[in-house]
Amino acid sequence: MDLPLFLLIFGAAAVAMLVPALHGGVVRNLDTARMFFYSGILGITAFVLIAIAHAGRRPRHGALGTLLSLFATFVFLPAFLAIPFYEGLGTTTFMNAYMEMVSAVTTTGATLFQNPERLDGTLHLWRAQVGWMGGAVMWIAASAILAPLNLGGFEVTAQAEPGQREAATSLNGRANPRERLVRVTAALLPIYIGLTLLLWVLLMISGDASLVALCHAMSVMATSGISPVGGVEFSGSGVTGEALALLFMFFALSRLTFSSDTITATQGGLRTDPEFRLGLVLILGVPLVLFFRHWLGAFDVAAEDDLSQAALALWGSVFTVMSFLTTTGFASEHWAQTQAWSGLDTPGLILMGLALIGGGVATTAGGVKLLRVFALYLNGLREMERLVHPSSVSGAGSDTRRLQRNGAFIAWIFFMLFALTLALLTILLALLGVSFENALVLSIAGLSTTGPLTALAADAPIVLTELSTAAKAVFCAAMVLGRLETLAIVALLTPDLWRA
């Protein structure tokens, strides 16, 4: 039966509700368990009835249908996901529950419930599970949906225009969108599940409680930053758990860390991958800059000889930089030590800048993406060379060959769209009563899918429950735009797709 992609995702979400229902029954959160069980059964029944109604029908739009399904997953599916959350909690509005689910499924991880104790373990599990499922959707969609349309960062390396399929001569022998989706899912989903289970076991061995370890494992793999205890700094695994999480965050730096199924692959592997190398430069360079900045500040407070504090401060910087670069948003338990050691406050602009850069193309990370930043960097180098040698001809190095001829131009267009969207969202939030600083932080947090910025980037944590309904709706739109990207939204209006 050839069912629409969104219907399949809806059915999978309905079945997934049985997991927190089972958990609630085991830990005796019976009221919450019943809400998930009833919602799951209702969703499965609706799925079966709609599937029967679609029997014998074939989708009319191949590429457009899958892209629309992806859009509906982040806009309409959270309304269904919010039903058991809203009923199980019982002390919040449906708008708050919907916003929480949009934040989870887009892997943003911004939460309206700053006190983790307000939610029981079953609701925390559902938040992390929704974020994990949203990350899985993006892993699969990257090569099954976005890559054929030259979106999501692939437009920098592809030969077709963004939002349009490649020429027919380059598509000979390729599977249709449905077959490609099945093949990619079969190849990537076991890897995604296996890595999550491995990290879960390692975190439990390191000292985390089972539920905390599972939620953190799912959050790291999905880069959602969702935690049932308020962050990794409140877990029991300490530096060991942070080190394990950091290792698994490398999967968000480059697609080549787990797959070579897309056109971003290079013959030299990670050793020559520009995304991975640029990520390493930032992970090592930014903490060292912060470290020496804090080291100079430490002389003023007579702490320069405390090497143990210095080591903890350096680790806190490395982990936090890695976390925000991959748009996960976990802060090390020693991140505060980084500031206290020197007596200086670390600006939130650094974290926002890292989140804006983001991780690798075709990973669960958000942001502008490292490959686009790399394309702009190469273009900047070339322009400076032409200032000195106006008649020079650029060489075709390995890095340059990976980008298409207009790759930097397209990356610049995306960056401008990103910047204009950021400005527009900031203005809208400011008009709706949010202070300018908070509006800027909220816009960056939404577009980069890095929700923890709301708690760490501003002078004081932003209380999302105090936002007006209109402001919450704008923030939800920002999260959807950040996850699906502006180019994909523009591609939905491309006549070529509608004529397919």
Order of alpha helices (4+ residues) and beta strands (2+ residues): alpha-alpha-alpha-alpha-alpha-alpha-alpha-alpha-alpha-alpha-alpha-alpha-alpha-alpha-alpha-alpha-alpha-alpha-alpha-alpha-alpha-alpha
